[in-house]
Amino acid sequence: MGKVRTTLVKRTARKLLEKYPDLFTGDFEHNKKVVSQLIEYDSKKLRNQIAGYITHLVNLARKRAQKEAAR
């Protein structure tokens, strides 16, 4: 079983990806810096969770695109 992510993390990550799709990559460290510039949360843990979920979504989209291109 995987880790459970809260609705706040998922909702915030999706909104950021929708609003700024070109800023995010498959690199967690890069996404962490971008998230810290875009949102004003005091919690490092929350910032890291959002950046991690964004990284996960970007990598998923990349894999889907590669799979579709292979067809």
Biopython code that builds the backbone (N, CA, C, O; Angstrom):
import numpy as np
from Bio.PDB.StructureBuilder import StructureBuilder

atoms = [
    (1, "MET", "N", (0.840, -1.182, 0.000)),
    (1, "MET", "CA", (0.000, 0.000, 0.000)),
    (1, "MET", "C", (0.881, 1.240, 0.000)),
    (1, "MET", "O", (1.945, 1.276, 0.617)),
    (2, "GLY", "N", (0.409, 2.237, -0.702)),
    (2, "GLY", "CA", (1.159, 3.484, -0.797)),
    (2, "GLY", "C", (0.810, 4.451, 0.316)),
    (2, "GLY", "O", (-0.022, 4.166, 1.177)),
    (3, "LYS", "N", (1.453, 5.579, 0.277)),
    (3, "LYS", "CA", (1.173, 6.614, 1.260)),
    (3, "LYS", "C", (-0.106, 7.346, 0.877)),
    (3, "LYS", "O", (-0.392, 7.551, -0.302)),
    (4, "VAL", "N", (-0.856, 7.729, 1.877)),
    (4, "VAL", "CA", (-2.105, 8.445, 1.662)),
    (4, "VAL", "C", (-1.815, 9.938, 1.636)),
    (4, "VAL", "O", (-1.155, 10.466, 2.531)),
    (5, "ARG", "N", (-2.305, 10.607, 0.617)),
    (5, "ARG", "CA", (-2.130, 12.050, 0.527)),
    (5, "ARG", "C", (-3.457, 12.723, 0.836)),
    (5, "ARG", "O", (-4.515, 12.252, 0.419)),
    (6, "THR", "N", (-3.395, 13.820, 1.563)),
    (6, "THR", "CA", (-4.615, 14.519, 1.944)),
    (6, "THR", "C", (-5.202, 15.262, 0.753)),
    (6, "THR", "O", (-4.530, 15.490, -0.253)),
    (7, "THR", "N", (-6.448, 15.627, 0.885)),
    (7, "THR", "CA", (-7.131, 16.361, -0.169)),
    (7, "THR", "C", (-6.476, 17.711, -0.404)),
    (7, "THR", "O", (-6.403, 18.175, -1.542)),
    (8, "LEU", "N", (-5.999, 18.346, 0.659)),
    (8, "LEU", "CA", (-5.329, 19.642, 0.528)),
    (8, "LEU", "C", (-4.098, 19.533, -0.370)),
    (8, "LEU", "O", (-3.871, 20.388, -1.226)),
    (9, "VAL", "N", (-3.316, 18.494, -0.175)),
    (9, "VAL", "CA", (-2.105, 18.295, -0.971)),
    (9, "VAL", "C", (-2.479, 18.073, -2.428)),
    (9, "VAL", "O", (-1.907, 18.705, -3.316)),
    (10, "LYS", "N", (-3.423, 17.190, -2.683)),
    (10, "LYS", "CA", (-3.814, 16.870, -4.053)),
    (10, "LYS", "C", (-4.432, 18.071, -4.764)),
    (10, "LYS", "O", (-4.097, 18.364, -5.912)),
    (11, "ARG", "N", (-5.332, 18.759, -4.075)),
    (11, "ARG", "CA", (-6.013, 19.897, -4.671)),
    (11, "ARG", "C", (-5.025, 21.016, -5.008)),
    (11, "ARG", "O", (-5.067, 21.582, -6.100)),
    (12, "THR", "N", (-4.145, 21.327, -4.068)),
    (12, "THR", "CA", (-3.161, 22.385, -4.277)),
    (12, "THR", "C", (-2.208, 22.029, -5.416)),
    (12, "THR", "O", (-1.899, 22.874, -6.256)),
    (13, "ALA", "N", (-1.746, 20.787, -5.444)),
    (13, "ALA", "CA", (-0.822, 20.348, -6.492)),
    (13, "ALA", "C", (-1.481, 20.429, -7.866)),
    (13, "ALA", "O", (-0.865, 20.894, -8.825)),
    (14, "ARG", "N", (-2.716, 19.984, -7.961)),
    (14, "ARG", "CA", (-3.410, 20.030, -9.256)),
    (14, "ARG", "C", (-3.634, 21.460, -9.724)),
    (14, "ARG", "O", (-3.490, 21.759, -10.910)),
    (15, "LYS", "N", (-3.989, 22.350, -8.789)),
    (15, "LYS", "CA", (-4.189, 23.754, -9.154)),
    (15, "LYS", "C", (-2.891, 24.385, -9.640)),
    (15, "LYS", "O", (-2.882, 25.111, -10.634)),
    (16, "LEU", "N", (-1.795, 24.108, -8.936)),
    (16, "LEU", "CA", (-0.505, 24.656, -9.351)),
    (16, "LEU", "C", (-0.089, 24.126, -10.713)),
    (16, "LEU", "O", (0.420, 24.880, -11.543)),
    (17, "LEU", "N", (-0.300, 22.831, -10.953)),
    (17, "LEU", "CA", (0.042, 22.243, -12.255)),
    (17, "LEU", "C", (-0.815, 22.811, -13.372)),
    (17, "LEU", "O", (-0.339, 23.015, -14.489)),
    (18, "GLU", "N", (-2.072, 23.063, -13.067)),
    (18, "GLU", "CA", (-2.977, 23.615, -14.072)),
    (18, "GLU", "C", (-2.599, 25.062, -14.401)),
    (18, "GLU", "O", (-2.645, 25.477, -15.559)),
    (19, "LYS", "N", (-2.229, 25.815, -13.378)),
    (19, "LYS", "CA", (-1.922, 27.234, -13.555)),
    (19, "LYS", "C", (-0.523, 27.475, -14.127)),
    (19, "LYS", "O", (-0.330, 28.383, -14.936)),
    (20, "TYR", "N", (0.454, 26.662, -13.705)),
    (20, "TYR", "CA", (1.848, 26.833, -14.126)),
    (20, "TYR", "C", (2.428, 25.514, -14.661)),
    (20, "TYR", "O", (3.344, 24.968, -14.046)),
    (21, "PRO", "N", (1.934, 24.995, -15.768)),
    (21, "PRO", "CA", (2.407, 23.679, -16.233)),
    (21, "PRO", "C", (3.865, 23.661, -16.686)),
    (21, "PRO", "O", (4.520, 22.621, -16.622)),
    (22, "ASP", "N", (4.374, 24.800, -17.141)),
    (22, "ASP", "CA", (5.738, 24.826, -17.675)),
    (22, "ASP", "C", (6.808, 24.953, -16.594)),
    (22, "ASP", "O", (7.990, 24.754, -16.873)),
    (23, "LEU", "N", (6.413, 25.279, -15.372)),
    (23, "LEU", "CA", (7.396, 25.477, -14.309)),
    (23, "LEU", "C", (7.874, 24.177, -13.675)),
    (23, "LEU", "O", (8.950, 24.141, -13.078)),
    (24, "PHE", "N", (7.095, 23.120, -13.798)),
    (24, "PHE", "CA", (7.386, 21.896, -13.072)),
    (24, "PHE", "C", (8.035, 20.840, -13.967)),
    (24, "PHE", "O", (7.748, 20.749, -15.161)),
    (25, "THR", "N", (8.923, 20.040, -13.352)),
    (25, "THR", "CA", (9.616, 18.970, -14.059)),
    (25, "THR", "C", (9.466, 17.675, -13.269)),
    (25, "THR", "O", (8.717, 17.618, -12.294)),
    (26, "GLY", "N", (10.171, 16.652, -13.688)),
    (26, "GLY", "CA", (10.163, 15.381, -12.983)),
    (26, "GLY", "C", (11.166, 15.337, -11.838)),
    (26, "GLY", "O", (11.359, 14.285, -11.230)),
    (27, "ASP", "N", (11.805, 16.462, -11.534)),
    (27, "ASP", "CA", (12.817, 16.542, -10.487)),
    (27, "ASP", "C", (12.212, 17.126, -9.213)),
    (27, "ASP", "O", (11.725, 18.257, -9.216)),
    (28, "PHE", "N", (12.242, 16.363, -8.132)),
    (28, "PHE", "CA", (11.647, 16.784, -6.870)),
    (28, "PHE", "C", (12.296, 18.047, -6.318)),
    (28, "PHE", "O", (11.593, 18.951, -5.866)),
    (29, "GLU", "N", (13.616, 18.125, -6.346)),
    (29, "GLU", "CA", (14.322, 19.283, -5.779)),
    (29, "GLU", "C", (13.934, 20.581, -6.502)),
    (29, "GLU", "O", (13.738, 21.620, -5.872)),
    (30, "HIS", "N", (13.829, 20.503, -7.810)),
    (30, "HIS", "CA", (13.416, 21.680, -8.581)),
    (30, "HIS", "C", (11.982, 22.067, -8.222)),
    (30, "HIS", "O", (11.691, 23.242, -8.000)),
    (31, "ASN", "N", (11.092, 21.085, -8.167)),
    (31, "ASN", "CA", (9.688, 21.344, -7.854)),
    (31, "ASN", "C", (9.530, 21.908, -6.451)),
    (31, "ASN", "O", (8.654, 22.738, -6.208)),
    (32, "LYS", "N", (10.369, 21.466, -5.534)),
    (32, "LYS", "CA", (10.306, 21.960, -4.154)),
    (32, "LYS", "C", (10.601, 23.460, -4.110)),
    (32, "LYS", "O", (9.933, 24.206, -3.394)),
    (33, "LYS", "N", (11.590, 23.892, -4.866)),
    (33, "LYS", "CA", (11.927, 25.317, -4.907)),
    (33, "LYS", "C", (10.808, 26.135, -5.544)),
    (33, "LYS", "O", (10.481, 27.225, -5.074)),
    (34, "VAL", "N", (10.226, 25.603, -6.617)),
    (34, "VAL", "CA", (9.149, 26.314, -7.302)),
    (34, "VAL", "C", (7.931, 26.433, -6.397)),
    (34, "VAL", "O", (7.319, 27.498, -6.317)),
    (35, "VAL", "N", (7.575, 25.355, -5.719)),
    (35, "VAL", "CA", (6.417, 25.375, -4.828)),
    (35, "VAL", "C", (6.633, 26.375, -3.705)),
    (35, "VAL", "O", (5.702, 27.094, -3.340)),
    (36, "SER", "N", (7.827, 26.440, -3.152)),
    (36, "SER", "CA", (8.078, 27.370, -2.051)),
    (36, "SER", "C", (7.962, 28.823, -2.510)),
    (36, "SER", "O", (7.654, 29.699, -1.701)),
    (37, "GLN", "N", (8.204, 29.092, -3.791)),
    (37, "GLN", "CA", (8.047, 30.447, -4.317)),
    (37, "GLN", "C", (6.586, 30.777, -4.606)),
    (37, "GLN", "O", (6.183, 31.937, -4.513)),
    (38, "LEU", "N", (5.789, 29.769, -4.956)),
    (38, "LEU", "CA", (4.415, 30.018, -5.376)),
    (38, "LEU", "C", (3.410, 30.051, -4.230)),
    (38, "LEU", "O", (2.420, 30.778, -4.305)),
    (39, "ILE", "N", (3.641, 29.294, -3.192)),
    (39, "ILE", "CA", (2.674, 29.252, -2.087)),
    (39, "ILE", "C", (3.316, 29.754, -0.802)),
    (39, "ILE", "O", (4.539, 29.752, -0.662)),
    (40, "GLU", "N", (2.482, 30.181, 0.124)),
    (40, "GLU", "CA", (2.968, 30.719, 1.386)),
    (40, "GLU", "C", (2.482, 29.852, 2.549)),
    (40, "GLU", "O", (1.617, 30.263, 3.322)),
    (41, "TYR", "N", (3.041, 28.668, 2.663)),
    (41, "TYR", "CA", (2.772, 27.807, 3.809)),
    (41, "TYR", "C", (3.998, 27.825, 4.707)),
    (41, "TYR", "O", (5.128, 27.914, 4.228)),
    (42, "ASP", "N", (3.772, 27.740, 5.989)),
    (42, "ASP", "CA", (4.885, 27.746, 6.935)),
    (42, "ASP", "C", (5.490, 26.365, 7.123)),
    (42, "ASP", "O", (6.584, 26.232, 7.672)),
    (43, "SER", "N", (4.792, 25.349, 6.675)),
    (43, "SER", "CA", (5.189, 23.977, 6.936)),
    (43, "SER", "C", (6.073, 23.419, 5.823)),
    (43, "SER", "O", (5.680, 23.397, 4.657)),
    (44, "LYS", "N", (7.268, 22.970, 6.195)),
    (44, "LYS", "CA", (8.159, 22.321, 5.223)),
    (44, "LYS", "C", (7.569, 21.006, 4.763)),
    (44, "LYS", "O", (7.674, 20.642, 3.592)),
    (45, "LYS", "N", (6.949, 20.295, 5.690)),
    (45, "LYS", "CA", (6.376, 18.997, 5.373)),
    (45, "LYS", "C", (5.294, 19.126, 4.303)),
    (45, "LYS", "O", (5.247, 18.336, 3.361)),
    (46, "LEU", "N", (4.433, 20.119, 4.454)),
    (46, "LEU", "CA", (3.363, 20.324, 3.482)),
    (46, "LEU", "C", (3.939, 20.714, 2.118)),
    (46, "LEU", "O", (3.474, 20.232, 1.085)),
    (47, "ARG", "N", (4.948, 21.584, 2.117)),
    (47, "ARG", "CA", (5.606, 21.977, 0.866)),
    (47, "ARG", "C", (6.188, 20.753, 0.166)),
    (47, "ARG", "O", (6.037, 20.591, -1.045)),
    (48, "ASN", "N", (6.854, 19.891, 0.936)),
    (48, "ASN", "CA", (7.469, 18.693, 0.362)),
    (48, "ASN", "C", (6.426, 17.717, -0.152)),
    (48, "ASN", "O", (6.632, 17.077, -1.184)),
    (49, "GLN", "N", (5.311, 17.594, 0.552)),
    (49, "GLN", "CA", (4.252, 16.698, 0.094)),
    (49, "GLN", "C", (3.658, 17.187, -1.228)),
    (49, "GLN", "O", (3.398, 16.391, -2.131)),
    (50, "ILE", "N", (3.447, 18.492, -1.334)),
    (50, "ILE", "CA", (2.896, 19.059, -2.566)),
    (50, "ILE", "C", (3.895, 18.885, -3.712)),
    (50, "ILE", "O", (3.514, 18.485, -4.812)),
    (51, "ALA", "N", (5.164, 19.183, -3.457)),
    (51, "ALA", "CA", (6.192, 19.031, -4.490)),
    (51, "ALA", "C", (6.329, 17.569, -4.906)),
    (51, "ALA", "O", (6.508, 17.282, -6.090)),
    (52, "GLY", "N", (6.251, 16.658, -3.970)),
    (52, "GLY", "CA", (6.337, 15.233, -4.280)),
    (52, "GLY", "C", (5.171, 14.756, -5.120)),
    (52, "GLY", "O", (5.355, 13.960, -6.040)),
    (53, "TYR", "N", (3.971, 15.232, -4.815)),
    (53, "TYR", "CA", (2.801, 14.828, -5.595)),
    (53, "TYR", "C", (2.862, 15.418, -6.998)),
    (53, "TYR", "O", (2.475, 14.759, -7.964)),
    (54, "ILE", "N", (3.344, 16.653, -7.120)),
    (54, "ILE", "CA", (3.505, 17.261, -8.445)),
    (54, "ILE", "C", (4.513, 16.456, -9.264)),
    (54, "ILE", "O", (4.290, 16.198, -10.447)),
    (55, "THR", "N", (5.617, 16.062, -8.637)),
    (55, "THR", "CA", (6.626, 15.244, -9.318)),
    (55, "THR", "C", (6.008, 13.937, -9.791)),
    (55, "THR", "O", (6.258, 13.494, -10.912)),
    (56, "HIS", "N", (5.211, 13.331, -8.944)),
    (56, "HIS", "CA", (4.527, 12.082, -9.284)),
    (56, "HIS", "C", (3.610, 12.280, -10.492)),
    (56, "HIS", "O", (3.611, 11.464, -11.414)),
    (57, "LEU", "N", (2.825, 13.368, -10.487)),
    (57, "LEU", "CA", (1.898, 13.622, -11.592)),
    (57, "LEU", "C", (2.633, 13.912, -12.892)),
    (57, "LEU", "O", (2.212, 13.457, -13.956)),
    (58, "VAL", "N", (3.722, 14.662, -12.820)),
    (58, "VAL", "CA", (4.500, 14.975, -14.028)),
    (58, "VAL", "C", (5.100, 13.703, -14.612)),
    (58, "VAL", "O", (5.061, 13.496, -15.825)),
    (59, "ASN", "N", (5.649, 12.857, -13.760)),
    (59, "ASN", "CA", (6.241, 11.603, -14.242)),
    (59, "ASN", "C", (5.182, 10.674, -14.822)),
    (59, "ASN", "O", (5.433, 9.982, -15.808)),
    (60, "LEU", "N", (3.996, 10.656, -14.211)),
    (60, "LEU", "CA", (2.895, 9.843, -14.750)),
    (60, "LEU", "C", (2.503, 10.329, -16.139)),
    (60, "LEU", "O", (2.317, 9.525, -17.052)),
    (61, "ALA", "N", (2.378, 11.632, -16.298)),
    (61, "ALA", "CA", (1.995, 12.198, -17.598)),
    (61, "ALA", "C", (3.060, 11.891, -18.649)),
    (61, "ALA", "O", (2.737, 11.601, -19.801)),
    (62, "ARG", "N", (4.321, 11.957, -18.249)),
    (62, "ARG", "CA", (5.412, 11.665, -19.177)),
    (62, "ARG", "C", (5.363, 10.209, -19.637)),
    (62, "ARG", "O", (5.552, 9.916, -20.817)),
    (63, "LYS", "N", (5.107, 9.297, -18.690)),
    (63, "LYS", "CA", (5.031, 7.876, -19.042)),
    (63, "LYS", "C", (3.847, 7.604, -19.961)),
    (63, "LYS", "O", (3.953, 6.807, -20.893)),
    (64, "ARG", "N", (2.722, 8.260, -19.703)),
    (64, "ARG", "CA", (1.549, 8.083, -20.560)),
    (64, "ARG", "C", (1.834, 8.566, -21.965)),
    (64, "ARG", "O", (1.447, 7.919, -22.939)),
    (65, "ALA", "N", (2.517, 9.711, -22.079)),
    (65, "ALA", "CA", (2.839, 10.267, -23.393)),
    (65, "ALA", "C", (3.785, 9.339, -24.158)),
    (65, "ALA", "O", (3.640, 9.161, -25.367)),
    (66, "GLN", "N", (4.744, 8.754, -23.457)),
    (66, "GLN", "CA", (5.660, 7.817, -24.112)),
    (66, "GLN", "C", (4.939, 6.559, -24.562)),
    (66, "GLN", "O", (5.230, 6.004, -25.621)),
    (67, "LYS", "N", (3.997, 6.119, -23.746)),
    (67, "LYS", "CA", (3.232, 4.925, -24.086)),
    (67, "LYS", "C", (2.360, 5.173, -25.313)),
    (67, "LYS", "O", (2.251, 4.310, -26.184)),
    (68, "GLU", "N", (1.739, 6.352, -25.382)),
    (68, "GLU", "CA", (0.915, 6.694, -26.528)),
    (68, "GLU", "C", (1.756, 6.868, -27.792)),
    (68, "GLU", "O", (1.319, 6.512, -28.887)),
    (69, "ALA", "N", (2.953, 7.412, -27.639)),
    (69, "ALA", "CA", (3.818, 7.602, -28.788)),
    (69, "ALA", "C", (4.323, 6.276, -29.353)),
    (69, "ALA", "O", (4.611, 6.167, -30.545)),
    (70, "ALA", "N", (4.427, 5.276, -28.486)),
    (70, "ALA", "CA", (4.914, 3.961, -28.915)),
    (70, "ALA", "C", (3.856, 3.219, -29.732)),
    (70, "ALA", "O", (4.187, 2.300, -30.481)),
    (71, "ARG", "N", (2.619, 3.598, -29.597)),
    (71, "ARG", "CA", (1.535, 2.903, -30.319)),
    (71, "ARG", "C", (1.452, 3.285, -31.734)),
    (71, "ARG", "O", (0.593, 2.783, -32.459)),
]
sb = StructureBuilder()
sb.init_structure("model")
sb.init_model(0)
sb.init_chain("A")
sb.init_seg("    ")
for serial, (resi, resn, name, xyz) in enumerate(atoms, 1):
    if name == "N":
        sb.init_residue(resn, " ", resi, " ")
    sb.init_atom(name, np.array(xyz, "f"), 0.0, 1.0, " ", f" {name:<3s}", serial, name[0])
structure = sb.get_structure()
